[in-house]
Structure formats: C-alpha cells, structure tokens
Amino acid sequence: MLDRIASVVHWLGFITTLVVGYFVFFDMQDAGPFWFKLIFTLAPNTAAWVVAYILGGSRGFFPFGE
C-alpha cells in the first residue's frame, strides 16, 4: 500500500516538474541564470523522490523505467 502511494507521489512530482519547467524556460522572461532555473525546475521531482524513497524504499530518480 505504501509503495503505491509512493509511486503516485513520485508521478505527481514528476508532472509538476514538467509544468514548472515549461513555465520557467518558455513562458517567463529572463528570471536568472540557467543553473537557478534548473534547480528550481527539478525541485518538485527531487522532493517527491525523497518522499517516495522514504515510503517505498529504493527507486530511481525518474518514476518510469524500473
């Protein structure tokens, strides 16, 4: 049960990363350096990965594949 919840959390974080990435890289004006945009964009997936790792054990950074 916890593994299923962890998977859902991880997918939500990944989808949020895609949406944030679109807005940061394509829809906003020049808001800062590239490294700042990249860290800001990857933050939701990283946070979701940490929660999924705690709930469900070892898994990859991206929710698909394994």
N, C-alpha and C positions, 0 to 999 in steps of 0.2 A: 504494500500500500504506500509506504513512504517513498519507494523507488518510483512509483507512478507520479506522485506529487512532485518529486524532484525533477522528473522529466518534463512535466508541464511547466514548472517554474523556469527551467532552463530554456525551453522553447519560447516562453513569453519574454525572457530576457534577450534572446536572440532576435526576435521580431522587433522588440523595442530598439535594439542596436541598429537594425536596418532602417527603421523610421528616423531615428536620431541622425544616423549617418547621411540620409538623404537631405534632411534639413540643414545640417551643418555644412555639408560640402556643396550642395547645389542651390539651396534656397536662401541662404544667408549672405550678407555682404562679408567682406573680408574681416573676420572677427578676431583673428590672431594667427599665430604661427601654425604650421601644419602639425607639429608634434602635439600641440594643445588640442587641436581638433580631433586628432587620432585617439588620444587618451580619453577625451570627453565622449567620443563615439563608442569606444569599447567598454566603457564603464558599466552599462547595464548588463551586457553579456558576462562580464567578469564577476559582477555581484551575484547574478543568477547562477553562475558556475560554482561559486563558493557555497551558496545555499544548497545547490543540488549535490555537491560533494559531501557536505555535512549530512544531508538527509539520506542519500542513496549510495554513498561510497565512491570509489574511484571511477572517473569518467573523463572523456575528452573535453577539450575546451569548447568545441562546437557540438551542438545537440544531435547532429546526424552523424552517420558513419558507423559507429560501433554498435 
